[in-house]
């Protein structure tokens, strides 16, 4: 087996692990679903076109990622859930790390994370409203992952 084949297997395996974690996040409110499913989509896009297209046609994709991929927007509840969970993980690492450069890196990551979620991802305030696709350039899921 060559290194490209091994990389593809690792990407595909990671994609399925991320789908599993995303499914657990559907049931457990403390584990965010969307980031794991986005990561699964990214892994499949790097590992196999067949698995990428398969996942893009699933109900999980359509329910949790389709709107985000098309409009770059999320419901307020999803954004808050993701921010809280990611912040908790970063805070734990910040507190337990004795190295100052790690603490500085954590603070930088938190700043980038909040900037991205507040200014780069549009917020859908209610279930009935969503940003209009007619005013935005429609993106294919594969192209939107690479931008």
N, C-alpha and C positions, 0 to 999 in steps of 0.2 A: 504494500500500500504506500502510495506516495504522500508527501506532506500536504498536498492540496486535498486529497481524499480524507486525510485525518482531520484537517481543518474543517471541512464540510461536516463530518460526523460530529465534531465538537460543537459547531454552530447549531446543527439540527437538534442534538441532545440538549443543549442549553435552551433552545427554543421551547422544547417540551417541558423542561423544568420550569421555565417562566410561565408557561400556560398553567401548569399545576399550581404554582404560587398565586397566579392571578385568579384561578378558580377558588382557591382557599380564601382569597381576599373578598370574593363575592359573599361568602358566608360570614367571615370574621371582619367586622368593621374596622379593626385596628390595622389590618393589612390592606394597603391600597391595591386595587385591581388594575387600573389603567397603566401605570408604569411597567408592570410585569408583562402585560399583554403587548405594549409597545416594544418592549425589549424582545419578546418572542417574535414579533413581526420583523424586527431588525435582524435577529439571528437567522430566521428563515430566509430573509432576503439575501443574506451573505452565504448561507449554506446550500440552498436548493430552491430553484424556481418552482418546482413541483409543490414543495411544502409551503412556500410563500403563497402561491395561488390557492392551495387548499385552505390555509388559515384565513386568507382574505375572503373566502366564501362561507366561513362558518358563522353561526349565530353569535358567538362570542365577539367576533370582529365587528359584525354589523351593530350589535347592541352597545359595545363599549368603546370602539375605536373609530368607526366609520365617520361620525360627525367631526371628531377631533382631527382626523387626517384631512378631511375635506375643508373644514372651516378654521382650523387652528384655534378651536374654542373648547372650553370645558364648563360643566356646571359648577357653580360656586361650591357646592358640597364636595365635589370631587377634588377641586383645587385645595380646599381647606384640609381635607383628609390626607392628601399627598404631602402637603407642606408640614402638617403636624407630625406625621410618621417620619418623614425624612429629617425633620428638625430634632426629633427625639433621638434618633440614631446618631446624628452628628453631635448632639449635646453629650451623649454618653461617651463617645470617643474623645471629645474635648476634655471632659472631666477626668477620665482615666489615663489620658496620655501625659507622661511626664515631659515630653519634648516640646519645646516652645515653637519649633517650626511646624509641628503637626497642629498645634493649637492655632497658629496663624493660618495654616492651610484650611482648617475647618471653618474659621471665621470668613475667609475669602469665599469658600464654597457656599456658605450660608447666604452671603451677600449676592452671589451670582444666582443662586436658586430663587431667592425672593424676587430679584430683579426680573428674571425670566418669567416667573409665574405671574407677576403683577403687570409687566409691560409688554410681554411678547405673546402670551396666551390670552385670547379674548375670553370674557366671562359671560356665560349664559345665565341670566338671573332667574329664569323660571323654566319649567319643563316645556312650555308652549312656545317660547321665543328662542330663536337661534339666528345667528348672523346669516345674512343673505348670501347665497353662493353667486348670485348674479352680479354682485358688486366686487367679487373677488375672482382671482384667477383660479380655476379649478385645477387641483393637483392630483396626480395619480398617487396612490399610496407609496409606491417605490420612490418616486421623485421627492415626495415630501419628507421622507426619512433622510435623504441625503442633503437637504438644505439646512 
